[in-house]
Amino acid sequence: MSTLMPGHAPLKHHPLANLFPMMGDREQDELGEDMQKNKQLETVKLHKGMILDGRNRYTQLVKRGLPVRTEVFPGTDREALDWVISKNLKRRHLTESQRAMVAARLATLKLGDNQHSQAGQICPTTPDLLSEVAPPPEPEPAVSQSEAAGILNVSHRSVKTAAKVQREAIPEVVEAVDRGEVAVSAAAEIAERPAEEQKAILEALPRDAQGKLTPEAKKQVRAVAKEVRADDQAVKKQKRADKEAKLGAKILALPEVKAGLILSDFEWHFKVRSEETGMDRHASNHYVTAREAQTPEAIVERQRERMSIAADDCVHLMWVPACFSAIGHKVMELQGFTYVSQFAWIKPSIGTGFWVRDKHELLFIGVKGKIPAPAMGDQFDSAIPAPKGEHSEKPDFQYEIAEHYFPSLPKVELNARRHREGWIPWGNEAPEPAQGGLAFTDSEEEYTGDAGTLFSEPRPDGEEQAA
């Protein structure tokens, strides 16, 4: 333990201490008055020649020309980190937004890095009386956002939002979150506006006698953030719509017919426990199934001609039975599409299965080329309940999704059994095209129109099921 007399060289803040915000001016003044009256009760903790704990005490002692009692923290950088976080979390009542801001700072800090360059002075320059400063230690691995989220007990999403605020918001907005006046989610919305607008938003909010935002101001912040989010979503939605329209026009202008969206329902062949007793309700009784195409490679080869209609920029909506999902992923990959997500059709009645009794069917979404994702707030739910139709018939939401997301792209439905305005049908059971329309048929009879059913009607013995 040692004492620094007035006039000593100013100490810098250790980067680990800077993870947490300082007290406000009024709180600091109250602390300073208390120390002037009752003396310094707690030491200022130092690590590598910088203040690890006690920045507010140090500031007020220097301001009043009082001596500063210090103590050196004996541990490593990692031990110092754990100590600082534990001490501050126990001492302060931080909101989730404040903890997220701390975690975001932590995730950008390299322990053992050149901490002198990262620290900041707090006092005017005076003659340097602390001539010996320890050299920077060897860098330790940085703490990831996920690790920082766990340490501060906040969600990873909150940390990412806080990092956005620290990157894009003006200092006044960052300080408002650090003080607990503005939620980090609202600050992230405000941060998307130009700096002048961010400042104007804060300046327009009511404050109390100490200059802090009032409870009414916090309500206004939420309202402003909601309005900003709605405005930004509208702009992004329009930009996305413009991209989709340009892409559709580009594909339609090609010299040959190409699809920007393909809706496929492959003729899956379900295996049964017994070929002798389990075929009476098999899908092959309704249409020719792909008995010989059991591997991803064979399925891709069987569909090669029909899939050649895909444009370089294309969306593939592919129906896949749940038990075929692993094969479906591989098929999509071999066809040149990147899987991005899926819908689940929730059926009103249960089906059969070897492991579970199936009540849902998957609609994979795959893309290749430059396909614009749906605008934020404009997406469908992933699980969609819908009634069952005829054997293997799919619900109309497949068309509604495709047409809502991609109204301008030319669309092809493989193994179609009915006509839908604006779609090109393919398959032996495809309806006759309207006058001047287009249709595709396959040269081989076993490439039949309707795709294979996912599940037969409920059956007690569970005979029919894919492998």
Protein Blocks (a to p, Z undefined) as FASTA:
>chain_A
ZZddehiacddddfklmmpccddfklmmmmmmmmmmnopfbdcddeehiafbhplmmmmm
mmnopacdddddfbdfklmmmmmmmmmmmmpccdfklmmmmmmmmmmpcghiafklmpcc
fbdcdddfblbccddddddddddfklmmmmnopafklmmmmmmmmmmmcfklmmmmmnop
acfklmmmmmmpcfklmmmmmmmpccdfkopacfklmmmmmmmmmmmmmmmmmmmmmmmm
mmmmmmmmmmmmpmbdcdfbdcdddddddddfblklmmmmgfklmoccdfklmbfklmmm
mmmmmmmmpcfbdcddddddfklmmmmmmmmmmnopacfbdcddddfbdcddfkbccfbd
cdddddehjdddddehiaccfbdcdddddehiacfklmmmmmmmmmmbccddehiabdce
hiacedjklccddehiacdddfbfklcfbdcdfbdcddfklmaccZZ
